[in-house]
Amino acid sequence: MNHITLHAQDLDGFLTEEDKKNLDKIENMYAESLKACTLLEKDRENEKAENDLVDSAKRIGYELERITKENKRIHVYSFETPSEMHAECSRLIAKLRAPETGHEEFLYYIQRAYEMMFTHTFLDQCLRKKRSIIEKTPVNIPVQNYAVHRIPDCDEMIKDSVMCVMLRGALLPSMIISKEIEDYSSNGFITPFALFRIKRDESRSEKDMDYLLDLDKSFFRLEDLDGKDWIFADPMNATGGSLVTIVKYLKSIGLKPKSIKFINVIAALKGSLRITRAIEEAEVYTLWMDPVLNEKAYILPGLGDAGDRLNGVDSHDNPRNMIQLIADYGAQIVNLYRNQVREIEKTTLS
């Protein structure tokens, strides 16, 4: 099989000594949170455990903010936006974390999250530069009405974008970002899509994880990628290994990105540091920063497997391909993102 493999040890080699000290410090701090979690699981009325957990979360939050602000290529929504906007962000993350949040509600909140992240990643940088759009309305009495709206002019930032999809959980978020680009562009630009089949070896622990890129089941056009702005949108950035594997491969065959943006709902500190250390062009944008990973490379406190919660669980022997995943979203989603679906079909069928 035509595989590219990256090892966790290779990723850790990009981390600086200061990174490692910061990661150790955060892990030690989160150990206090786990003690409170253990007590709460035994007794949900344990007020001291609740207070300890809240205090621990505050201390960890301040430390994460300090660390990420020292790295100019890690952008955390809840650290960079005005405090008035933080309540909405925190409530949304809480809904995504909740085990009782079902599939349709989870999908709704993912859409909300990526609309917020599109604004933070692109629009906040061009708020002072605006253009007018004139829209015909359904009202025609006493005359046909037209409305004028001023919106941020982000054409320069988005005109060379290509959505790079790391399969399963990244499919719908990539379609959402592409739809936002279409709606904000002056010419209805539909981004190309590059589709990669990559997976982690779940039989391994976080410290010796392997990342396997299957080129036989990946679909991309070289001309869509060379010299363009590569956008990766994945709800969870745990280890950073999948993105680094893909980018290192694309560069090895001579492709040069103009920029690389990785847009997440929740990112772990370790994955964010690894990406920005391993790839000089990469910037990480995340709605929320979580502190640590467990031994299976899941984010803590995390929200479980975002891919399964978005798409349902595949059978081990017969995983769905991209077109099957899109069909399973249903007519409402397919119609909303119909231009993106057509572009994905062109990529997989060409």
ZATOR-234010 format. One record per residue (C-alpha): residue number from 1; x, y, z. Coordinates in Angstrom, 1 decimal. Layout:
N
[atom NUM, [X, Y, Z]]
...
***
This chain:
350
[atom 1, [0.0, 0.0, 0.0]]
[atom 2, [1.1, 3.6, -0.7]]
[atom 3, [1.5, 4.9, 2.9]]
[atom 4, [3.3, 7.8, 4.5]]
[atom 5, [4.0, 7.3, 8.2]]
[atom 6, [5.0, 9.8, 10.9]]
[atom 7, [5.9, 8.8, 14.5]]
[atom 8, [5.1, 10.6, 17.7]]
[atom 9, [8.8, 10.7, 18.6]]
[atom 10, [9.4, 12.7, 15.4]]
[atom 11, [6.8, 15.2, 16.5]]
[atom 12, [8.2, 15.6, 20.0]]
[atom 13, [11.6, 16.4, 18.4]]
[atom 14, [10.2, 19.7, 17.2]]
[atom 15, [9.4, 20.9, 20.8]]
[atom 16, [11.7, 23.3, 22.6]]
[atom 17, [13.0, 22.7, 26.1]]
[atom 18, [10.7, 25.5, 27.2]]
[atom 19, [7.8, 23.8, 25.6]]
[atom 20, [8.5, 20.6, 27.4]]
[atom 21, [8.7, 22.5, 30.8]]
[atom 22, [5.4, 24.2, 30.1]]
[atom 23, [3.7, 20.9, 29.1]]
[atom 24, [5.0, 19.2, 32.3]]
[atom 25, [3.8, 22.1, 34.4]]
[atom 26, [0.3, 22.0, 32.9]]
[atom 27, [0.1, 18.3, 33.3]]
[atom 28, [1.0, 18.6, 37.0]]
[atom 29, [-1.7, 21.3, 37.4]]
[atom 30, [-4.3, 19.1, 35.7]]
[atom 31, [-3.5, 16.3, 38.1]]
[atom 32, [-5.2, 18.4, 40.8]]
[atom 33, [-8.3, 18.7, 38.5]]
[atom 34, [-8.4, 14.9, 38.2]]
[atom 35, [-8.4, 14.5, 41.9]]
[atom 36, [-11.5, 16.8, 42.2]]
[atom 37, [-13.1, 14.9, 39.3]]
[atom 38, [-12.6, 11.6, 41.2]]
[atom 39, [-14.3, 13.0, 44.3]]
[atom 40, [-17.2, 14.5, 42.2]]
[atom 41, [-17.8, 11.2, 40.5]]
[atom 42, [-18.3, 9.6, 43.9]]
[atom 43, [-20.5, 12.4, 45.2]]
[atom 44, [-22.0, 15.0, 42.9]]
[atom 45, [-23.0, 17.1, 46.0]]
[atom 46, [-19.4, 17.4, 47.2]]
[atom 47, [-19.1, 21.2, 47.4]]
[atom 48, [-15.4, 21.3, 48.2]]
[atom 49, [-14.6, 19.1, 45.2]]
[atom 50, [-16.6, 21.5, 43.0]]
[atom 51, [-14.8, 24.5, 44.4]]
[atom 52, [-11.4, 22.8, 44.0]]
[atom 53, [-12.3, 22.0, 40.3]]
[atom 54, [-13.3, 25.6, 39.6]]
[atom 55, [-10.1, 27.0, 41.2]]
[atom 56, [-7.9, 24.5, 39.3]]
[atom 57, [-9.6, 25.4, 36.0]]
[atom 58, [-8.9, 29.1, 36.7]]
[atom 59, [-5.3, 28.5, 37.4]]
[atom 60, [-4.8, 26.3, 34.3]]
[atom 61, [-6.7, 28.9, 32.2]]
[atom 62, [-4.3, 31.7, 33.2]]
[atom 63, [-1.3, 29.5, 32.6]]
[atom 64, [-2.6, 28.4, 29.1]]
[atom 65, [-3.1, 32.1, 28.3]]
[atom 66, [0.4, 32.9, 29.3]]
[atom 67, [1.9, 30.1, 27.2]]
[atom 68, [-0.1, 30.7, 24.1]]
[atom 69, [0.4, 34.5, 24.1]]
[atom 70, [4.2, 33.8, 24.0]]
[atom 71, [3.6, 31.9, 20.7]]
[atom 72, [2.3, 34.4, 18.1]]
[atom 73, [1.0, 31.7, 15.8]]
[atom 74, [-1.4, 30.2, 18.3]]
[atom 75, [-4.7, 32.1, 18.4]]
[atom 76, [-7.3, 31.2, 21.1]]
[atom 77, [-10.7, 32.8, 20.7]]
[atom 78, [-11.3, 33.0, 24.4]]
[atom 79, [-7.9, 34.7, 25.0]]
[atom 80, [-8.0, 37.2, 22.1]]
[atom 81, [-11.6, 38.4, 21.9]]
[atom 82, [-13.3, 40.9, 24.2]]
[atom 83, [-14.5, 39.4, 27.5]]
[atom 84, [-18.1, 40.3, 26.5]]
[atom 85, [-17.9, 37.5, 23.9]]
[atom 86, [-16.6, 34.8, 26.2]]
[atom 87, [-19.9, 33.7, 27.7]]
[atom 88, [-21.2, 32.6, 24.4]]
[atom 89, [-18.0, 30.7, 23.7]]
[atom 90, [-18.0, 29.0, 27.0]]
[atom 91, [-21.7, 28.0, 26.8]]
[atom 92, [-21.2, 26.5, 23.4]]
[atom 93, [-18.2, 24.4, 24.5]]
[atom 94, [-20.2, 23.2, 27.5]]
[atom 95, [-23.0, 22.0, 25.2]]
[atom 96, [-20.5, 20.2, 22.9]]
[atom 97, [-18.8, 18.5, 25.9]]
[atom 98, [-22.1, 17.3, 27.4]]
[atom 99, [-22.7, 13.5, 26.8]]
[atom 100, [-26.4, 14.1, 26.6]]
[atom 101, [-26.0, 16.4, 23.6]]
[atom 102, [-27.4, 14.3, 20.7]]
[atom 103, [-26.2, 14.1, 17.1]]
[atom 104, [-28.5, 16.9, 15.6]]
[atom 105, [-27.8, 19.3, 18.5]]
[atom 106, [-24.1, 18.5, 18.3]]
[atom 107, [-24.1, 19.3, 14.6]]
[atom 108, [-25.9, 22.6, 15.2]]
[atom 109, [-23.3, 23.7, 17.8]]
[atom 110, [-20.4, 22.7, 15.5]]
[atom 111, [-21.9, 24.9, 12.8]]
[atom 112, [-22.2, 27.8, 15.3]]
[atom 113, [-18.6, 27.2, 16.4]]
[atom 114, [-17.2, 27.4, 12.9]]
[atom 115, [-19.1, 30.5, 12.1]]
[atom 116, [-17.5, 32.1, 15.1]]
[atom 117, [-14.1, 30.8, 14.2]]
[atom 118, [-14.4, 32.1, 10.6]]
[atom 119, [-15.0, 35.5, 12.0]]
[atom 120, [-12.1, 35.3, 14.3]]
[atom 121, [-9.7, 33.8, 11.7]]
[atom 122, [-10.6, 36.1, 8.8]]
[atom 123, [-13.1, 38.9, 9.4]]
[atom 124, [-11.5, 40.3, 12.6]]
[atom 125, [-8.4, 41.1, 10.5]]
[atom 126, [-10.2, 43.2, 7.9]]
[atom 127, [-13.0, 45.0, 9.9]]
[atom 128, [-11.8, 48.4, 8.9]]
[atom 129, [-12.0, 47.5, 5.2]]
[atom 130, [-15.5, 47.1, 4.1]]
[atom 131, [-17.5, 46.8, 0.9]]
[atom 132, [-21.2, 47.3, 0.1]]
[atom 133, [-23.6, 44.7, -1.1]]
[atom 134, [-27.0, 45.6, -2.5]]
[atom 135, [-29.6, 43.0, -2.1]]
[atom 136, [-33.0, 42.8, -3.8]]
[atom 137, [-35.7, 42.0, -1.2]]
[atom 138, [-39.1, 40.3, -1.6]]
[atom 139, [-40.9, 43.6, -0.8]]
[atom 140, [-42.2, 45.5, -3.9]]
[atom 141, [-44.7, 48.0, -2.5]]
[atom 142, [-44.7, 50.9, -3.2]]
[atom 143, [-41.7, 50.0, -5.4]]
[atom 144, [-39.2, 47.1, -5.6]]
[atom 145, [-37.0, 47.5, -2.5]]
[atom 146, [-33.2, 47.0, -2.3]]
[atom 147, [-31.2, 46.9, 0.9]]
[atom 148, [-27.6, 48.0, 1.4]]
[atom 149, [-25.3, 46.1, 3.7]]
[atom 150, [-21.7, 46.9, 4.7]]
[atom 151, [-19.6, 43.8, 5.3]]
[atom 152, [-15.8, 43.2, 5.8]]
[atom 153, [-13.9, 43.0, 2.6]]
[atom 154, [-11.9, 39.8, 3.0]]
[atom 155, [-11.4, 39.0, -0.7]]
[atom 156, [-7.6, 39.3, -0.5]]
[atom 157, [-7.4, 36.8, 2.5]]
[atom 158, [-9.7, 34.1, 1.0]]
[atom 159, [-9.2, 34.3, -2.8]]
[atom 160, [-6.5, 31.6, -2.9]]
[atom 161, [-8.0, 29.3, -0.3]]
[atom 162, [-8.2, 25.5, -0.6]]
[atom 163, [-9.9, 23.3, 2.0]]
[atom 164, [-7.6, 20.4, 3.1]]
[atom 165, [-9.8, 17.7, 4.6]]
[atom 166, [-8.5, 15.2, 7.1]]
[atom 167, [-11.4, 12.7, 6.8]]
[atom 168, [-14.4, 12.0, 9.0]]
[atom 169, [-14.7, 14.7, 11.6]]
[atom 170, [-13.1, 17.3, 9.4]]
[atom 171, [-15.6, 16.9, 6.5]]
[atom 172, [-18.5, 19.0, 7.7]]
[atom 173, [-16.3, 21.7, 9.3]]
[atom 174, [-14.4, 22.1, 6.0]]
[atom 175, [-17.8, 22.5, 4.2]]
[atom 176, [-18.9, 25.1, 6.7]]
[atom 177, [-15.7, 27.2, 6.3]]
[atom 178, [-15.9, 26.9, 2.5]]
[atom 179, [-19.5, 28.1, 2.6]]
[atom 180, [-18.5, 31.1, 4.7]]
[atom 181, [-15.8, 31.9, 2.2]]
[atom 182, [-18.4, 31.7, -0.6]]
[atom 183, [-20.8, 34.0, 1.2]]
[atom 184, [-18.3, 36.6, 2.1]]
[atom 185, [-16.4, 36.7, -1.3]]
[atom 186, [-17.4, 39.3, -3.8]]
[atom 187, [-17.6, 36.7, -6.6]]
[atom 188, [-19.1, 33.6, -4.9]]
[atom 189, [-15.8, 31.8, -4.8]]
[atom 190, [-16.1, 28.1, -4.2]]
[atom 191, [-12.9, 26.7, -2.6]]
[atom 192, [-11.2, 23.6, -4.1]]
[atom 193, [-11.1, 20.6, -1.8]]
[atom 194, [-8.1, 18.3, -1.2]]
[atom 195, [-9.2, 15.1, 0.6]]
[atom 196, [-6.7, 13.0, 2.7]]
[atom 197, [-7.3, 9.6, 4.2]]
[atom 198, [-5.2, 9.6, 7.4]]
[atom 199, [-5.6, 7.8, 10.7]]
[atom 200, [-3.8, 7.2, 13.9]]
[atom 201, [-2.8, 3.7, 15.0]]
[atom 202, [-5.2, 3.5, 18.0]]
[atom 203, [-3.4, 0.3, 19.3]]
[atom 204, [-0.6, 2.6, 20.4]]
[atom 205, [-0.2, 5.0, 23.2]]
[atom 206, [0.2, 8.8, 22.8]]
[atom 207, [3.9, 8.6, 23.3]]
[atom 208, [4.6, 6.0, 20.5]]
[atom 209, [1.6, 6.9, 18.2]]
[atom 210, [2.0, 6.4, 14.4]]
[atom 211, [0.1, 8.5, 11.9]]
[atom 212, [-0.7, 6.7, 8.5]]
[atom 213, [-1.5, 8.7, 5.4]]
[atom 214, [-3.1, 6.5, 2.7]]
[atom 215, [-2.3, 8.1, -0.6]]
[atom 216, [-4.3, 5.5, -2.6]]
[atom 217, [-7.5, 6.7, -0.9]]
[atom 218, [-6.6, 10.4, -0.9]]
[atom 219, [-7.9, 12.8, -3.6]]
[atom 220, [-6.2, 16.1, -4.5]]
[atom 221, [-5.0, 18.1, -7.5]]
[atom 222, [-1.5, 19.5, -7.3]]
[atom 223, [-2.5, 22.7, -9.1]]
[atom 224, [-5.1, 23.4, -6.4]]
[atom 225, [-2.5, 23.3, -3.7]]
[atom 226, [0.7, 24.9, -5.0]]
[atom 227, [1.2, 28.5, -3.8]]
[atom 228, [-2.2, 28.6, -2.2]]
[atom 229, [-3.6, 29.2, 1.3]]
[atom 230, [-4.1, 25.7, 2.9]]
[atom 231, [-7.0, 25.6, 5.4]]
[atom 232, [-7.5, 22.6, 7.7]]
[atom 233, [-10.7, 22.6, 9.7]]
[atom 234, [-11.0, 19.8, 12.3]]
[atom 235, [-13.1, 20.0, 15.5]]
[atom 236, [-10.3, 18.5, 17.6]]
[atom 237, [-6.5, 19.2, 17.5]]
[atom 238, [-5.1, 16.6, 20.0]]
[atom 239, [-1.6, 15.7, 19.0]]
[atom 240, [-1.1, 17.6, 15.7]]
[atom 241, [0.2, 14.5, 14.1]]
[atom 242, [-2.2, 14.2, 11.3]]
[atom 243, [-1.8, 17.7, 10.0]]
[atom 244, [2.0, 17.6, 10.3]]
[atom 245, [2.1, 14.3, 8.4]]
[atom 246, [0.0, 15.7, 5.5]]
[atom 247, [1.9, 19.0, 5.3]]
[atom 248, [5.3, 17.4, 5.5]]
[atom 249, [4.4, 15.0, 2.7]]
[atom 250, [3.0, 17.8, 0.4]]
[atom 251, [6.1, 19.8, 0.9]]
[atom 252, [8.3, 16.7, 0.2]]
[atom 253, [6.8, 16.5, -3.3]]
[atom 254, [7.6, 20.1, -4.0]]
[atom 255, [4.3, 21.9, -3.1]]
[atom 256, [4.7, 25.3, -1.4]]
[atom 257, [1.8, 26.8, 0.6]]
[atom 258, [1.3, 30.5, 0.8]]
[atom 259, [-0.1, 30.0, 4.3]]
[atom 260, [-1.5, 27.3, 6.5]]
[atom 261, [-4.4, 27.8, 8.9]]
[atom 262, [-5.6, 25.0, 11.2]]
[atom 263, [-9.1, 25.9, 12.6]]
[atom 264, [-10.4, 23.9, 15.6]]
[atom 265, [-13.2, 24.0, 18.2]]
[atom 266, [-11.0, 22.5, 20.9]]
[atom 267, [-7.2, 22.2, 20.7]]
[atom 268, [-4.8, 20.6, 23.2]]
[atom 269, [-1.7, 22.7, 24.1]]
[atom 270, [0.7, 19.9, 23.0]]
[atom 271, [-0.8, 19.6, 19.6]]
[atom 272, [-0.8, 23.3, 19.0]]
[atom 273, [2.9, 23.6, 20.1]]
[atom 274, [3.9, 20.7, 17.9]]
[atom 275, [2.3, 22.2, 14.8]]
[atom 276, [3.7, 25.6, 15.2]]
[atom 277, [7.2, 24.2, 15.9]]
[atom 278, [7.1, 21.7, 13.1]]
[atom 279, [5.7, 23.9, 10.3]]
[atom 280, [7.0, 27.4, 10.0]]
[atom 281, [4.0, 28.7, 8.0]]
[atom 282, [1.3, 27.2, 10.2]]
[atom 283, [-1.1, 29.1, 12.5]]
[atom 284, [-3.5, 27.5, 14.9]]
[atom 285, [-6.9, 29.1, 15.5]]
[atom 286, [-9.1, 27.5, 18.2]]
[atom 287, [-12.2, 28.4, 20.0]]
[atom 288, [-11.0, 26.8, 23.2]]
[atom 289, [-7.7, 25.5, 24.6]]
[atom 290, [-7.7, 22.3, 26.7]]
[atom 291, [-4.6, 21.4, 28.8]]
[atom 292, [-3.5, 17.8, 28.4]]
[atom 293, [-3.8, 14.5, 26.6]]
[atom 294, [-4.4, 11.1, 28.2]]
[atom 295, [-2.4, 8.0, 27.4]]
[atom 296, [-4.6, 7.2, 24.4]]
[atom 297, [-4.0, 10.7, 22.9]]
[atom 298, [-7.5, 11.9, 23.7]]
[atom 299, [-7.9, 15.5, 24.9]]
[atom 300, [-8.7, 16.2, 28.5]]
[atom 301, [-11.3, 17.2, 29.5]]
[atom 302, [-12.2, 17.0, 25.8]]
[atom 303, [-15.6, 15.9, 24.4]]
[atom 304, [-15.0, 12.4, 23.2]]
[atom 305, [-14.7, 11.4, 19.5]]
[atom 306, [-15.9, 14.4, 17.5]]
[atom 307, [-16.0, 12.4, 14.3]]
[atom 308, [-18.3, 9.8, 15.7]]
[atom 309, [-20.5, 12.4, 17.3]]
[atom 310, [-20.8, 14.2, 14.0]]
[atom 311, [-21.0, 11.3, 11.6]]
[atom 312, [-22.0, 8.3, 13.6]]
[atom 313, [-19.8, 5.2, 14.1]]
[atom 314, [-18.4, 3.4, 11.1]]
[atom 315, [-18.1, -0.4, 11.1]]
[atom 316, [-14.4, -1.4, 11.4]]
[atom 317, [-14.5, -3.5, 8.2]]
[atom 318, [-16.5, -1.2, 6.0]]
[atom 319, [-15.9, 2.5, 6.7]]
[atom 320, [-17.9, 5.0, 4.7]]
[atom 321, [-16.2, 7.0, 1.9]]
[atom 322, [-16.7, 10.8, 1.5]]
[atom 323, [-19.8, 10.6, -0.7]]
[atom 324, [-21.4, 8.1, 1.7]]
[atom 325, [-20.7, 10.4, 4.7]]
[atom 326, [-22.3, 13.4, 2.8]]
[atom 327, [-25.4, 11.3, 1.9]]
[atom 328, [-25.8, 10.4, 5.6]]
[atom 329, [-25.9, 14.1, 6.6]]
[atom 330, [-29.3, 14.2, 5.0]]
[atom 331, [-31.0, 16.5, 2.4]]
[atom 332, [-31.0, 19.6, 4.6]]
[atom 333, [-27.2, 19.7, 5.0]]
[atom 334, [-26.6, 18.6, 1.4]]
[atom 335, [-28.8, 21.4, 0.1]]
[atom 336, [-27.3, 24.0, 2.4]]
[atom 337, [-23.7, 23.1, 1.2]]
[atom 338, [-24.7, 22.1, -2.3]]
[atom 339, [-21.8, 24.0, -4.0]]
[atom 340, [-19.3, 22.4, -1.6]]
[atom 341, [-20.7, 19.0, -2.2]]
[atom 342, [-20.4, 19.4, -6.0]]
[atom 343, [-16.7, 20.4, -5.6]]
[atom 344, [-16.0, 17.4, -3.4]]
[atom 345, [-17.7, 15.1, -6.0]]
[atom 346, [-15.5, 16.7, -8.7]]
[atom 347, [-12.4, 16.0, -6.7]]
[atom 348, [-13.2, 12.4, -5.9]]
[atom 349, [-14.5, 11.5, -9.3]]
[atom 350, [-12.0, 13.3, -11.5]]
***
